[in-house]
């Protein structure tokens, strides 16, 4: 998989000892970002998350890593504070679970997921 992704311009470096984490919180971060700050900011956060996971082997199940990604993407101090409260809550957890189940029903089981016309 990594070789195919690298050939298509998605830099992937598998890091020995890195963890495959539960990504619920990362998905919540992306949903939170989209609904509050828009698609452009969500894309910035997503780029940082993908780099941290696929090139640096970081643990995206760790809230501190998610906050760090948001900061790197351009979150302000106030936005980070609000995000930390959100991540500590259960807000949108049921929605993200529902979306995950719908995606699994479509055959989508992981990220990144690419869909091409053709």
DOTOR-126194 format. One line per 2 residues: number of its first residue (from 1); for each residue x, y negated, z of N, C-alpha, C, O. Coordinates in pm, whole numbers, plus 50000, padded with zeros to 5 digits. Layout:
NUM = X:Y:Z:X:Y:Z:X:Y:Z:X:Y:Z | ...
//
This chain:
1 = 50082:50118:50000:50000:50000:50000:50087:49875:50000:50063:49782:49923 | 50188:49873:50087:50273:49754:50097:50342:49727:49964:50352:49612:49921
3 = 50390:49832:49898:50457:49814:49769:50362:49753:49666:50399:49661:49593 | 50240:49803:49660:50142:49751:49565:50109:49605:49596:50098:49523:49504
5 = 50095:49571:49722:50064:49433:49759:50180:49341:49723:50158:49232:49671 | 50303:49384:49751:50420:49303:49717:50428:49277:49567:50463:49166:49525
7 = 50397:49378:49487:50398:49361:49341:50297:49257:49296:50316:49193:49193 | 50190:49240:49372:50084:49147:49335:50092:49015:49410:49994:48941:49417
9 = 50209:48985:49466:50232:48854:49525:50192:48838:49670:50197:48727:49723 | 50151:48947:49736:50117:48940:49878:50235:49001:49953:50255:49123:49952
11 = 50314:48915:50019:50434:48962:50086:50397:49045:50209:50329:48998:50300 | 50443:49170:50209:50416:49260:50319:50548:49324:50360:50624:49373:50276
13 = 50573:49322:50488:50691:49388:50543:50644:49467:50663:50608:49409:50766 | 50644:49598:50651:50599:49680:50762:50707:49680:50870:50823:49711:50843
15 = 50667:49644:50990:50760:49630:51102:50745:49751:51193:50638:49777:51246 | 50853:49825:51210:50848:49942:51298:50816:49896:51440:50876:49802:51491
17 = 50723:49964:51501:50683:49931:51638:50572:49829:51648:50522:49803:51757 | 50532:49770:51534:50422:49674:51541:50292:49749:51565:50279:49866:51528
19 = 50197:49681:51626:50072:49745:51665:49961:49714:51564:49954:49605:51509 | 49877:49813:51544:49754:49790:51470:49650:49758:51577:49609:49844:51653
21 = 49610:49633:51580:49524:49585:51688:49378:49580:51645:49346:49578:51526 | 49290:49578:51743:49150:49550:51716:49142:49405:51670:49194:49316:51737
23 = 49078:49381:51557:49078:49248:51497:48950:49169:51523:48925:49068:51457 | 48869:49213:51617:48745:49140:51649:48774:48993:51677:48707:48906:51622
25 = 48872:48964:51761:48901:48826:51797:48951:48746:51677:48918:48628:51663 | 49029:48809:51590:49077:48740:51470:48961:48707:51378:48956:48598:51321
27 = 48867:48799:51365:48749:48772:51283:48662:48662:51345:48603:48581:51274 | 48655:48661:51477:48581:48555:51545:48649:48420:51522:48581:48320:51499
29 = 48782:48418:51528:48856:48294:51500:48824:48243:51360:48798:48124:51342 | 48825:48332:51262:48797:48290:51125:48654:48240:51109:48630:48142:51038
31 = 48560:48306:51174:48420:48261:51169:48405:48125:51237:48341:48034:51184 | 48465:48112:51352:48463:47986:51428:48519:47872:51343:48461:47765:51335
33 = 48632:47897:51281:48698:47795:51200:48611:47755:51082:48595:47636:51054 | 48555:47853:51014:48471:47823:50897:48350:47740:50937:48318:47641:50870
35 = 48283:47779:51043:48157:47711:51080:48180:47574:51142:48089:47491:51141 | 48297:47548:51196:48322:47419:51259:48408:47325:51175:48390:47203:51179
37 = 48503:47381:51100:48601:47296:51031:48608:47320:50881:48682:47252:50811 | 48531:47416:50830:48521:47436:50686:48617:47539:50627:48707:47591:50694
39 = 48594:47566:50499:48668:47671:50428:48816:47638:50412:48900:47728:50417 | 48849:47511:50392:48990:47475:50374:49071:47509:50499:49180:47566:50489
41 = 49019:47474:50616:49090:47506:50740:49090:47658:50763:49189:47714:50809 | 48979:47723:50732:48974:47869:50748:49082:47935:50662:49150:48027:50708
43 = 49099:47887:50538:49202:47943:50451:49341:47922:50508:49427:48010:50497 | 49366:47807:50570:49495:47781:50633:49520:47879:50747:49629:47936:50760
45 = 49418:47898:50830:49430:47993:50942:49452:48134:50889:49536:48207:50941 | 49378:48173:50787:49390:48306:50729:49530:48330:50675:49587:48438:50695
47 = 49587:48232:50606:49724:48245:50555:49823:48269:50668:49912:48354:50658 | 49807:48194:50776:49898:48211:50891:49879:48350:50952:49976:48418:50983
49 = 49752:48391:50970:49726:48523:51027:49786:48635:50942:49850:48725:50995 | 49764:48629:50811:49819:48732:50723:49971:48737:50733:50029:48846:50739
51 = 50036:48621:50734:50182:48620:50746:50225:48683:50879:50316:48765:50883 | 50158:48642:50987:50196:48693:51118:50177:48845:51128:50259:48914:51189
53 = 50070:48897:51068:50044:49040:51074:50131:49118:50976:50200:49212:51015 | 50128:49077:50849:50188:49159:50744:50336:49132:50721:50403:49215:50660
55 = 50388:49020:50768:50530:48992:50749:50608:48990:50879:50728:49015:50880 | 50539:48960:50990:50609:48947:51119:50570:49055:51219:50633:49067:51324
57 = 50467:49133:51188:50426:49241:51278:50364:49194:51408:50371:49264:51509 | 50303:49076:51407:50245:49019:51530:50114:49089:51565:50051:49151:51480
59 = 50075:49078:51690:49955:49143:51742:49835:49048:51734:49824:48956:51815 | 49748:49069:51638:49633:48981:51621:49517:49016:51715:49408:48961:51703
61 = 49540:49108:51807:49444:49134:51912:49471:49049:52035:49397:49055:52133 | 49577:48972:52030:49621:48889:52142:49573:48746:52122:49610:48681:52024
63 = 49491:48696:52213:49436:48561:52200:49546:48455:52188:49528:48357:52116 | 49657:48473:52257:49767:48374:52248:49822:48367:52106:49856:48259:52059
65 = 49830:48481:52038:49875:48482:51898:49775:48410:51809:49813:48338:51717 | 49646:48429:51837:49542:48364:51757:49545:48213:51777:49532:48138:51681
67 = 49562:48170:51899:49572:48027:51928:49695:47968:51860:49689:47859:51805 | 49806:48040:51864:49928:47996:51798:49904:47981:51647:49949:47884:51586
69 = 49833:48075:51587:49801:48067:51444:49716:47945:51414:49739:47875:51316 | 49617:47919:51499:49530:47803:51479:49611:47673:51490:49592:47581:51410
71 = 49700:47667:51587:49785:47548:51602:49872:47528:51478:49883:47417:51426 | 49933:47635:51432:50019:47626:51314:49939:47581:51190:49992:47512:51103
73 = 49814:47622:51184:49729:47586:51070:49680:47443:51076:49629:47390:50977 | 49695:47378:51193:49657:47237:51201:49552:47202:51304:49504:47089:51305
75 = 49514:47295:51390:49420:47263:51497:49480:47154:51587:49599:47157:51617 | 49397:47060:51630:49440:46958:51726:49436:47017:51866:49385:47127:51887
77 = 49491:46942:51962:49489:46986:52102:49345:47009:52149:49317:47107:52217 | 49255:46918:52113:49114:46931:52153:49049:47053:52088:48973:47125:52152
79 = 49081:47075:51960:49026:47192:51890:49077:47321:51951:49002:47418:51963 | 49203:47324:51990:49261:47442:52054:49190:47470:52186:49159:47585:52217
81 = 49166:47367:52264:49097:47384:52392:48958:47444:52373:48917:47534:52446 | 48886:47392:52274:48753:47444:52243:48762:47589:52194:48679:47672:52233
83 = 48860:47619:52111:48880:47755:52061:48907:47852:52175:48854:47963:52175 | 48988:47813:52270:49019:47901:52382:48893:47938:52461:48876:48052:52503
85 = 48805:47840:52479:48678:47868:52546:48593:47965:52465:48532:48056:52520 | 48590:47944:52335:48515:48032:52246:48568:48175:52251:48491:48270:52266
87 = 48700:48191:52239:48759:48325:52241:48736:48397:52373:48728:48519:52377 | 48726:48321:52482:48702:48380:52614:48557:48422:52633:48525:48497:52725
89 = 48469:48373:52546:48326:48404:52556:48290:48523:52466:48376:48583:52401 | 48162:48556:52466:48111:48660:52376:48036:48602:52258:47973:48675:52181
91 = 48043:48469:52241:47971:48402:52134:48009:48461:51998:48127:48476:51967 | 47911:48493:51918:47924:48545:51782:47979:48687:51774:47997:48739:51664
93 = 48004:48750:51886:48057:48888:51884:47958:48983:51815:47998:49067:51735 | 47829:48970:51846:47728:49056:51784:47720:49030:51634:47704:49124:51555
95 = 47731:48904:51593:47727:48870:51451:47845:48932:51376:47827:48988:51268 | 47964:48923:51433:48083:48979:51369:48071:49131:51360:48111:49191:51260
97 = 48018:49193:51464:47996:49338:51462:47898:49375:51351:47918:49473:51279 | 47792:49298:51338:47693:49322:51233:47757:49307:51094:47733:49390:51006
99 = 47836:49204:51075:47905:49184:50947:48001:49299:50917:48011:49344:50803 | 48070:49346:51019:48164:49458:51003:48089:49584:50959:48134:49655:50870
101 = 47976:49610:51021:47897:49728:50985:47846:49717:50842:47845:49817:50769 | 47803:49598:50801:47756:49578:50663:47870:49600:50564:47850:49660:50458
103 = 47989:49552:50597:48105:49572:50510:48142:49720:50500:48175:49768:50391 | 48137:49792:50610:48167:49935:50607:48066:50008:50520:48102:50103:50450
105 = 47943:49965:50524:47839:50025:50441:47872:50005:50292:47836:50089:50209 | 47938:49895:50258:47979:49866:50120:48110:49937:50083:48155:49930:49969
107 = 48171:50006:50181:48297:50074:50155:48421:49994:50188:48532:50036:50158 | 48404:49878:50250:48517:49793:50289:48559:49834:50429:48480:49827:50523
109 = 48685:49876:50442:48729:49927:50572:48853:49858:50626:48903:49898:50731 | 48904:49756:50558:49025:49690:50607:49052:49561:50535:48985:49526:50438
111 = 49153:49491:50583:49196:49367:50521:49345:49379:50488:49415:49456:50553 | 49392:49307:50393:49311:49222:50307:49226:49307:50213:49263:49419:50178
113 = 49113:49253:50173:49025:49319:50078:49016:49229:49957:48985:49110:49968 | 49042:49285:49841:49037:49208:49717:48931:49267:49627:48918:49388:49614
115 = 48855:49180:49567:48755:49223:49469:48780:49144:49341:48781:49021:49341 | 48800:49218:49233:48832:49155:49105:48717:49175:49007:48652:49280:49007
117 = 48694:49076:48925:48596:49091:48819:48656:49180:48711:48778:49185:48695 | 48568:49250:48637:48624:49327:48527:48554:49452:48512:48587:49531:48424
//
